[in-house]
Amino acid sequence: MAIIVIDGISLEVPDNKNVLECALENGIYIPHLCHHPDLPENGSCRMCIVEVEGQEGVTTSCTLRAKDGMVITTKSDRINKLRKLSMELLLASHPEDCSTCPKYGDCELQTLIQYIGASTGRLHSRVKGFKENTENPLLIHDMNRCVLCGRCVRACNDLRKVGVLQYNQNDMETYVGTLHDKLLKDVNCRFCTACAEVCPTGTIRDKLQAMNTEYTKEELIVPCRTECPAHTDIPRYIRFVKEGDCDAAAAVVREKVPFPHTLGLICTQACRTKCKRSEVSEGMSIREIKRYAAEHDTGKYWKGKGKQLPDTGKKVCVVGGGPAGLTAAYYLRKQGHDVTIKEALPAMGGMMSYGIPSYRLPREVVAKEVKVIEDQGVKMETGVKVEKPVELLNEYDAVLMTIGNHMGVRLPMKGNHLPEVLVNITFLRQASLGQETGMGKRVVVLGGGNVAFDCARTAKRLGAEEIHLACLEARDVMTADEEEITQAEEEGIFVHPAQTFERITGTEEGHVTGVDFMNVRKFYFDENRRPVIEKEEGSEHHIDCDTVIFATGQWADLTEEAGLEQGRGNSIVVDENKNTSVKGIFAAGDCIYGTKSVIMAIESGREAATEIDKFLGGDGDISEVLAPPQFADPAIGVIEGFGDLKAVGKKILPAKEREDNFNQFDFGICDSDICAETGRCLQCDLRTQIHGARLWTQYS
Ligand code: FES
């Protein structure tokens, strides 16, 4: 150790440590610009100059090493003058007008100018005349704003070991760029965006700015994690899978959701819609990676581990054993409460067992994950329909309604009550239970979401000979997953987007003969969120069929008898803490917000568990850490052709082998490809390891 004195303050610091860091860490501000705590020093900006007793002139404190007995002065007239001069030299080629810079208000250089008190107009200024480069994914390069601090070059070369950025020279200027000014993809950039993170000006910046959005900077940096309703730590589990540690990866998923395998098969992947990889080539196969982790998980990090608080003596009844109810019950049990789920159907799982067809989600996967919840101590009763939840308060301290939306909706149109007109949920449930559905041979499904495709593909597997699916939305904005649409078409299902449903036609005896349609020219929602449909004149047409299935939404199966305030579509009205109109009764999942996704229901169940735990006197903290610590290596290195890497394929049976049975036909990513797929991740979260700037305003 060494004793040094800075501005009269004596400090004990490690021998040879960079004096600038010694000062900053001890709360003494020395201005700096090219210095960054995560990067090697290059001593180029000269903002950090100091005087050392017994030495001539000034020296840069970022390159000065602490020696025992050193006496340092950070402020003097000479230092101030020289700093001002250095700053003015930097600014001579920097645009004068900061207010037009997208980094305005968030620029380190701007803050430093205020501290040093430099004037921008003293030296003759020149315009660099670079064209702003917006041709690369994710990043914008505006070399007019560069002050050549070199942080980006060091981040790319020394921190990341990628070596894409370098100093280039044209006739007039030195600037930062790539070899021969190639596109970032063509020089194997890893798109980690560390360069944008360390840039102190608006030179290299993200295309998506943190300003003026509802998101925090970290949420924008790792959009997959932000977009996942349960905020599963996606980059962390992808990294574990890449390292071959599926146990740890599955544990990461289990920190947020009790259904990793189910989600690995059917999650709607909100995360993928925002994956930054899709800006570069194709989005990551996040769902399939989760599935791979779940299928290779031995439970090493979570079986019999994780949180289980002592019994509280409080009793909770959860009405409905779907994803929201099961999730809430699981976390409430872990908080120490005595939890019972009452489910109306013969098995637990809700839509996971009776809505989503088994070729997409095998029932044994759901049963296995439900068993984990049961093993945690949650009591489960099936075949019990609760009509009056209020009465449950006589026996339980709290009640949670998670009854889902199990009542299909018939649109108000002619013929909608003919006997061969079926509704989505009933049809899928009957098919799932092996019961007679009443379906004929020629089927028209009305609706364009995933549930509509589940109906159409189930009809195919039950033996329908001709199936048509029609919806209001145009093909490119249909709400079903693209994969669902493609696979259905491969199976011979005719998809008719942009159609109005005029009427269901029938015989005089009252049997379905078909559906009349018109083409939709335009379909949108007005400012009051009311649908506006413009039809194409003279486009009336008819499709013959003997069965119509409505797949145009579903409602909660609940009557006024339940004694709870209801809203649109039979939903249960709740406040922001999931309280219903009756004290002690909470609600979560589809029955409060309409039909969404399993992951949304899980998150809603988690939120309800938090609220109910607080209501029962707990702290509401249901978080837990299951996975071991992870070292995320910042030195990601070079991968040849990284930017162009496409998503690896999955093993899927051809249509002919899958369309007549309910067996699983998608086998996910195979062992030999999983490394390639996980290796495509941009590892956006690495950027959050980089330390933020330490501005003078943060020092007293
Ligand atoms: Fe030390 Fe730039 S020379 S911070």
Boltz pocket constraint, residues with backbone or C-beta under 6 A from the ligand:
constraints:
  - pocket:
      binder: B
      contacts: [[A, 31], [A, 32], [A, 33], [A, 34], [A, 35], [A, 42], [A, 43], [A, 44], [A, 45], [A, 46], [A, 47], [A, 48], [A, 49], [A, 60], [A, 61], [A, 62], [A, 63]]
      max_distance: 6.0
